[in-house]
């Protein structure tokens, strides 16, 4: 860890205001870049040449209209020779079936918590579908193009039906290809690749990484070809009993995501396995617990928490991680933790403490 006057504090940080950080990054030219995305309205990018004092509106991001969303801190700027400087933004189109005879209240996942029955989760318990896509710009946001088609989960030649593929994150690999990781209902992270800077993408395939229907964070470690991943690594049994975000894991890859090592646990709800590597379930289209107040997921502990929506930032030789925390009684302060980059390469351990 380097010593600088502007060095980040180590350890766990207090809650910080984050609502206005939507997309704000410095491009390779030194220009500041951000975009807006408000419901079904037209979305635009913005650039600043004076350190953020004034902003110029660029092009419209896409012609799509509808419930389109994207994760915070998901934009990337490419560095490979062919597409150097290109900005890639990952988004997804989300569809939710709202039926008076099939509601979240009637069909959600219920559990016993502090001797009371409560509605614990709703995702996957009612009809939902999503597909991911990318937009890109080669002129710092003055104009935008959209990738071909949508990324959809379509396994066993469609005999498993469709699965959701949303909240995509993208990273540039050492050979210039792009790799996209997405959340899905199949109990695993799913992935796709692009060899043309995000313009077209391979068929979505499952990875060997166990994960609930939750988003992950994926980034390249600065000055290396290595990747770091943070995700809700949980087993099918844990998902089926209400613990879909009860474990938050971290690992690195030294071969462009083909394998992952140096596994660590960032957060763990009591009662779950302390193992750092969880086996994914057999391939299926849906991993989910029972639905409705008469068919409970089970009993959850008093210290039950949901940990999710991780984000990764780097500053000098440090990594800043933030993620949301919820209890069944409501949201908790967002957690911010800092680690030295060297911490990522330490051997596997059961619990990773910020230093």
N, C-alpha and C positions, 0 to 999 in steps of 0.2 A: 504494500500500500504506500503510495507516495504521500509526501507531506506538502500540502499547499494551503495557502491562506483561505482558499475557497473550498477546502475539502468538506465533503458531506459529513454530517454527524454519523457516528456508527450506532448500531443497535436499532431498537424500535423507536419510531418517531410518533409524536402525537398526531391527531387528526389534522389534515390540511384541507383547505377549501379546494375542490377540484372541478366544480361544475363548469368553469370557463376554460378548461384546458383542452377542450374537445380535440382539436388537431392543431398543433402548433410546433413546427419544427424548422430548423435551419437547413436550407438546401446547401449543396456543395458550393454554390456560387456565393454564399453568404446571405442570400435573400431569405426572409422568413416566409413560411407558407402555412396556411390553415384552410379549412373548408367549413361550410355549414351544411347541416342536414336536419331539416325540421319537418317531420311527418311526411306528408305527401306533396309538399311544396317543392318548387324548383330549387336545386342545390347548386351552389357556386363555390369556386375556390377563390382565395385572396392571397396577395403577396404584399410584402412590405420591404421597402428599400431603405428605411430610416429607423431600423431597430424596433419596429412595432408602433411607432407614433401615428403613422397613417397607413391605410390599407387600400390597395387597388383591387377592384373586382375583376376576376378572370372569367373563364368560360363556364358554361353550365356543365356540371359533372356528367349528366346522363339524361336521356329522354324518357327513361322509365318513370312511371308514377305508381304510387301504391305504398304499402307499408314496407319501406326499405330502411335497413339499419346497418350499422357497422360498429366495430369495437373502437374504443379510444386507443390511441397510440398504435394503430395498425398500419399506417401508411409507411411505405419504404421508398427510397430512391436508389436506383440500380447503379452498380459500379462496373459491370462487365464492359468490355470494349465495344461490343455491338450496340448495347442499349444504355450506355453511360449517361446518367442524368435523368433518365425516365422516372417519373413518379408513378407508383402503382398504389391504388386504393382498393382494398377488398370490401365488398358489401354483400348483403343477402336480402332476398325478397321473402317476406314472412307471411304465411296465410294461417289464420286461426278460425276454426269452425265454431261459430257462436250459435248454439241451438237451445231453445227454451226447454227442450226435453232431455238435454244432455249437457248439464252445466258443470263448471268447476266445482261448485259446492256439492253437487250430487256425486260426481265422478272422481273428485280429487283423492289423493292419498292421505289417509288419516293415521294418526299414531297416538299412543298414550304418553303424555308428558306431565310429570308432577301430578299423577293420579287424575288427569283430565284428558278427554279425547279432543284432539285439535286437528285442523286441516294443515298438513305439513307441506304438501307439494301439489302442484297442478300440471306442470309440464308433462307431456306424454299421456296424461290421463284423459284428455279430450282431443278431438281431431286437430292436428297441426301439420303443416308442410312448409318446407323452405328450400330454397336453392341459392347457391352462392355465385357471384360473378365479380369481375374486376373492371375498373376503369383506369386509363393511363393517359399520361400527358408527356410529350417530348419538348414542350416549350414553357415549362414552369407554370402550368395551369392556365395558359391562355386559351387552349383548346383541349378537348378530351375525346377519347375513343372508348368503346365498350367491348369487352371480350365476347367471343362467339359462344352463344348459348349459356345455359346454366349448369352448374355442377350439382348433380343429384346422386343420392345413394341408390344404386341399382345393382344388387348383388345376385349371383347365380343366374345371370342372364334374365333377371327380372322375376324369377320364381319366388323371391322373397319380398316382392313388392318394392315400394320406394321407401327410403328413409330420409329423414331431415338431414340437411347439410348446411349448417349456418355458423355465424360468428367466425368467419374465416380469418386466419392469420397467414402471412406470406413471408418467406425468407429467401434470399438469394444464395444459391449454393456455390461451391468453389469452382464449378465448371460453367457458371453463368446461368444454369437453369434456375427456375423458381419452383419452390415447393410450398404447397398450401396445406395447412392442417385445419380441420373443421370439427365441430361438435356434431354428434349424431345420436340416434336412439339405439344403436346396435351394441353398446357397451364398450366401444373402442373409439379412439381417434381415427378419423378417415382422412385420406390424403389425395392430392392430385399434383401433377407436374406440368410446367410450361417450358418449352424450349424456344419460345419466340417472344420473350419479354412480357408475358401475360396476355397475349392476344388470343391464344387458344390453349386448352387444357386437356390433359388425359382423363380417361374415365376414372371416376372416383373409386378408390380401393381402400379396404380396411388396413390399418396398421396392426402391429402386435402390442400396442400400448392400450392397456385397460383404462377406460374413462367413462364416467357417466355422461348424461346429456348436459354437458357444461362446456364453457369456453376454456381455451388454453392460451398461454403466452409463449411465443417462439421468437428467438432473436439470435443473431450472430454475435459472438464474443469479439469485441474490438481487437484488431491487429492479429486475428487468427482466422483459420477456416473452421473453427469449432462452433457448435450450436448449443444453446441452453434452452431448456423447455421447462415450463411450470404448468402443472395440470392437476385435475382432480382424479387421481389414480385410485380407483375403487373397484372391487370385485362385483360380479353379478349378484352375489348374495347380499353384499352391502347395499347395492342399489335397491334390491327388492325389499329390504327392511328399513328403508328410509334414510340411509347414510350416504346419499349420492354425492354430497360435498363435505363429507366428514374427514377427508384426508386431502392435504395439498402437498404435492411432491415436486421435486426438482431433479433434473439429470442433465448431463451433457453428452454430446455426440461428436466424435472426432472423424466421422466418415459420412457427413452430409445426411444424417438421420437414418442411416441403415441400421445402426445399433446404438443403444444408449447405455451409459455407464455413470459411475460416481453418483448413484442414486441417493437422495436425501429426502427426509420428511420435514416439511416446514410447519405443518399443522396436523393435529390428530385428535379426534374425539375419543374420549375414554371408551374402552371396550372393543375398539377395533384392533386388528393385528398390527404389531409394530414392525412387521417386515417391510423392507423398502422396495420390493419388487412384487407386483401383483399380476397374476396370470389373467389374460383376457378370456372372456367366455367364448364358447364355440360361436361361429358366425351365425347371426340371426338378425332380423330386422328390428326387434324390439326387446329391450331388457327393462322391465318395470315391475313394481310391486302391485299388490291388489288395489282396487278402487272402491271408494264409498265408505261411509262411517260404520258400516256393519261388517267390514272385512279389513281389519287393521293391518298396517305395515308391521306393527309391533310396538314395543316400548322403547323409548329413547331416554338416555340418561339426563340428569338435571343439568349437566354442563354441555348439553348438545349445542353444536354450532354448525352453521353453514359457512364454508370458506370458499370464495370464488372470485371470478373476474380478475385474475392476476394481470399485472402490467410490469414490464421490464424497462429500465432506463440505465444508461451507463454514464459515469462521470470519472474521467481519469482512470484509475485502477480500481474503481468501485462499481458495484451494481446496486441500484436502488430498485426494490420490489414493493409494489403496493397491491393490496387486494381487499375485497369486501369481507365483512364478517357479519353474520346474522344469528340471533337466537330465535327460538319460536315465539318470543315475546316482542320481537322487533329488531330493527337494524342496530348494529354496534358501530363504534368509530372505525373508519377505514384504517387498516394497518399498513404502516410504512416501515420497511426494514432495509438495512444496508449490509452488504457483504463485500469483502475484498474479492477480486476476481480469483485470487489464489484459492479462496474457500471453495470455489466450484470444482476444483481439481482434487480436493481432499478425498480420501477413500470413502466408500459408502458408509453411512451412519444411520442410526434410527431416528434421531431428532437433530435438526440443524438449527443452531442458535446463532443469531446475528452477533457479530463481535464489535 
